[in-house]
Amino acid sequence: MTTISKKIGINAPVERVFSLVTSPENWPRFVSGLVEVRDLSPDMPSKGGTFTWEYNLMGRRVTGRGEMTEYEKDKRCALLLTGEFPMKENYEFSRTPGGTELKVDVEYGIGPGRTWQDVFGSGKEALDRVNELETGTILEKIKILSEEKTLKS
């Protein structure tokens, strides 16, 4: 498994940032390759809530199930994504004098018996660079959307 860790300062209240990040209907707004989130359990977003996700990574559609494994309002949430491209995403929200610091740790791998080259047509190093870039872009989009004055929380 590979881990990417990043953080960003956001000039918006932690409640607004948390609401944006934990609401599945918002995810396609800031996760570029996310095609669809569906089959939400009635308790989403909350610990134990589940969903189906579909993602386009480097021209390949990947589908799987997800579960919100942590949910502490305005403090942290975590997602476990299963499928041929398993991931763990941990988000931590901290109040700062300027608003919010958002830290994300993304851990990902590939299903058993597969290679990065087989699945994506590229080696692991290229995929790691793409994922590093995408993680930074996601945080920048969260920042822009959270700082937008007209954001509906």
N, C-alpha and C positions, 0 to 999 in steps of 0.2 A: 504494500500500500504506500502511496505517496501522499504527503501532507503539504498543503499550501496554507499559510497564515498571513492575514493582512488586517489592517485596521485603518479607519478613516474618521476624521472629525466632521460632524454635521451640525450646522447652525439651525437646529430645530429641537423641540422638546422630545425627550426620550419616548413619551407616550405616542407621539406621531410616528417616529421612526419604527418603533416596535409594531404598531398597528399595520404599517405598510409592509414590513418584512414578514409578518406572521399570517397575513391574509392571502390564501391561495389564489384568489381572483387577481391579485396584484402581481404575482410572480412573473407572468409573461411580460409585464411592463419593464422589468429590469433584468430578467434572465434571457439574453438574446436568443439562445438556441432552444428555449422551452417552447414546444409546439402546443402542448395542451396539458391541463391538469383536470382530471375528471374523477367520477366515482368517489366523491368526498363523503366520508362518514359524517353523520349529523353532528358529531362533537368537534369537528375541525373549526378553528384551530384550538387544540388543547392536547395535553399529554394523552397518548394512545389513539389520537385521531389518525385516520388512514386516507389514502388517495392513490390514484393511478397517475403516472406521469409519462409524457412522451417528449423526447429531446432529440434535437438534430445536432450531432457533433461531427464536424469535419465531413459533412455530406452523408452521414449514416444516421438513420432513425433508430433510436434506442428507447425501449419502453420498459417500465417496471412498476413496482409498488413502492409506496412510501409510507412512513409512519413518523409522527411527531413524537419523539422519545423524551423530550423535555419541553416544559412550558412554564416559565415563571414570569408572570406579567411584568413587563417593562425592565426585565433583567436578563433573561436568557431563553433561548429555544434551541432545539436540536432536531435534525431530521435524519432518518435512516432510509436510504434509497436502495432497493434491491433490484436485481436483474443482472444482465450480462455486464453491466458497468456499475458495480455497487459503490455507494458513496455514503459518507457521514458528513453532515454539515452542522457545525456548532456556531451559534451566534451569541455574542455577549454585548449587552447594552449598558453603558455607564454614563451617568449624568456628569457633565462638565460645566464650567462657568459659561462656555459658549453654546451649550446645547447637549450634544450626545457624542460619545465615542462608540463606534461600532467595530467590534473585532469579530472576524470570521476565521474559522479553521475548517478546511475542506480536506477530507481524506478519501482517496479513491483508489480503485484497483480494477481488475478485470476478472471475469468469471473463470472458474477452473477449466483447464485444458485449452485455453485461448491465448493468443499472443496479440499484442498491440498491432503488429503488422497485419495479421490475419483479419482483425476486426475493422481497423481504421485505414489500412493501407499506408500507415506511417509508423515509424519507430516510436518508442516510449519517450525519447527526448523531445521530439517534435510535439507530441501530445502534451507533455508537461509544460512546454512553453506556451501552447495554446491555452491550457487551463489556467496558467498563471496570469496571462493577459485577460482572460474572461473573468476571473475572480476580481481583478482590479476594476474592470469595466462595470461589473455588477455593483460594486461598492460606489463607484462614481455615479451610476444611475440612481441608486438609493439616495445618495446625497442630493442630487438634483431634484428628485421627486419629493423628498422630505422637506426640502427648503422652499419648494414652490408654495406660495401663499394660498393658492386655491385648492390645495390638496384636501380631499374629504377624508377624514379619519374614520 
